[in-house]
């Protein structure tokens, strides 16, 4: 009976942790937590694969997150990030979920939105290592290596 099947609560802001718990038949079934974030100090990269096929078509999705010293996502950290790819792969696309964006997904430099962006890396036809480096002014650059087999 709620618009878009979404229930909302208005709560006053206080720094700390907000935990939502879902129950099924009186037993905890799921939970999620939001923690007040501090200032941005790092970039975290999370990749959905441990390796990709060296077939010139396989892809890996990399989530780019701006985090505070405790690893919390900094939701107001909308800052430019740049993605560089070397080795047996290439940069394919990047998005940040901003509906106002003009849809230019081929740019390798975009701002994060709510502290996050998403990059897609594609393999070449040559087996080897794909090195991905992500940088943002004022934060240490980070990288990851993904084998293309």
C-alpha positions in Angstrom: 0.0 0.0 0.0 3.0 2.3 -0.2 4.1 4.3 -3.2 6.7 2.3 -5.1 6.5 -0.3 -2.4 8.7 1.9 -0.3 8.2 2.7 3.4 10.0 5.8 4.6 10.6 7.2 8.0 11.7 10.7 8.8 14.3 10.6 11.5 16.4 13.5 12.9 20.0 13.5 12.0 22.5 12.4 14.6 26.0 11.1 13.8 26.5 7.4 14.5 25.1 4.2 13.2 21.6 3.5 11.8 20.7 -0.1 11.6 17.7 -1.6 9.9 16.7 -5.2 10.7 14.2 -7.3 8.6 12.3 -10.1 10.3 10.6 -13.1 8.8 8.2 -14.9 11.1 9.8 -13.3 14.1 13.4 -14.3 13.2 16.0 -11.9 11.9 16.3 -12.4 8.1 18.4 -9.5 7.0 20.0 -6.2 8.2 21.8 -3.2 6.8 23.8 -0.5 8.5 24.6 3.1 7.6 27.4 4.8 9.5 28.3 8.5 9.6 31.2 9.0 7.3 34.3 11.1 8.0 36.4 13.0 5.5 37.5 11.2 2.3 41.0 9.6 2.7 41.1 6.8 0.2 39.7 5.1 -2.9 38.5 1.5 -2.6 38.3 -0.8 -5.6 36.0 -3.8 -5.7 36.0 -6.1 -8.8 33.4 -8.7 -9.6 35.8 -11.2 -11.0 39.2 -12.8 -10.1 40.2 -13.3 -13.8 38.7 -12.8 -17.2 39.0 -14.6 -20.5 41.6 -13.3 -23.0 39.1 -13.4 -25.8 38.8 -9.7 -26.6 35.2 -9.7 -25.3 35.1 -10.6 -21.6 34.6 -7.8 -19.1 35.1 -7.0 -15.5 33.1 -4.5 -13.4 35.0 -2.4 -11.0 33.2 -0.4 -8.3 35.1 2.7 -7.3 34.2 4.0 -3.8 35.5 7.1 -1.9 36.0 6.1 1.7 36.9 7.6 5.1 39.6 6.2 7.4 37.2 3.5 8.7 36.3 2.3 5.2 32.8 3.9 5.2 31.5 5.3 1.9 31.6 9.1 1.9 28.2 9.8 0.3 28.9 13.5 -0.3 32.3 12.9 -2.0 31.4 13.8 -5.6 34.9 14.2 -6.9 36.6 13.5 -10.3 38.3 10.1 -10.6 40.5 8.9 -13.5 40.8 5.3 -14.7 43.9 4.1 -16.5 44.4 0.6 -17.9 47.6 -1.1 -19.1 48.5 -4.6 -20.2 46.2 -7.2 -21.7 43.0 -5.2 -21.5 41.5 -1.8 -22.2 39.1 0.7 -20.6 35.6 0.2 -22.0 33.3 2.5 -20.1 32.5 4.3 -16.8 29.3 5.6 -15.2 28.3 7.2 -11.9 24.5 6.8 -11.8 23.9 10.5 -12.3 20.8 10.8 -14.5 21.8 14.4 -15.4 24.9 13.0 -17.1 25.0 13.3 -20.9 25.6 9.5 -21.3 29.2 9.8 -22.4 30.3 6.5 -20.9 33.5 6.3 -22.9 35.2 8.9 -20.8 37.9 7.6 -18.4 37.5 10.5 -16.1 34.2 11.3 -14.4 33.1 12.5 -10.9 31.8 10.0 -8.4 28.1 10.3 -7.5 27.3 9.7 -3.8 30.9 8.6 -3.4 30.8 5.9 -6.1 31.5 5.2 -9.7 31.6 2.1 -11.9 34.2 1.2 -14.5 34.1 -1.6 -17.1 37.4 -3.1 -18.3 37.6 -5.4 -21.3 40.2 -8.0 -22.1 42.3 -8.1 -25.3 43.1 -11.3 -27.2 46.5 -11.6 -25.5 46.7 -13.5 -22.2 48.5 -11.6 -19.5 47.9 -9.1 -16.7 45.5 -6.1 -16.8 46.6 -3.3 -14.5 44.0 -0.8 -13.5 44.9 2.5 -11.7 42.4 4.9 -10.3 43.3 8.3 -9.1 41.6 11.4 -7.7 43.2 14.7 -6.7 44.1 14.8 -3.0 43.8 11.0 -2.5 46.4 8.3 -2.9 46.1 6.5 -6.3 45.1 2.8 -6.0 45.3 -0.1 -8.4 44.5 -3.7 -9.0 45.8 -6.4 -11.3 43.5 -8.8 -13.1 44.7 -11.8 -15.0 43.4 -12.4 -18.5 43.7 -16.1 -19.4 
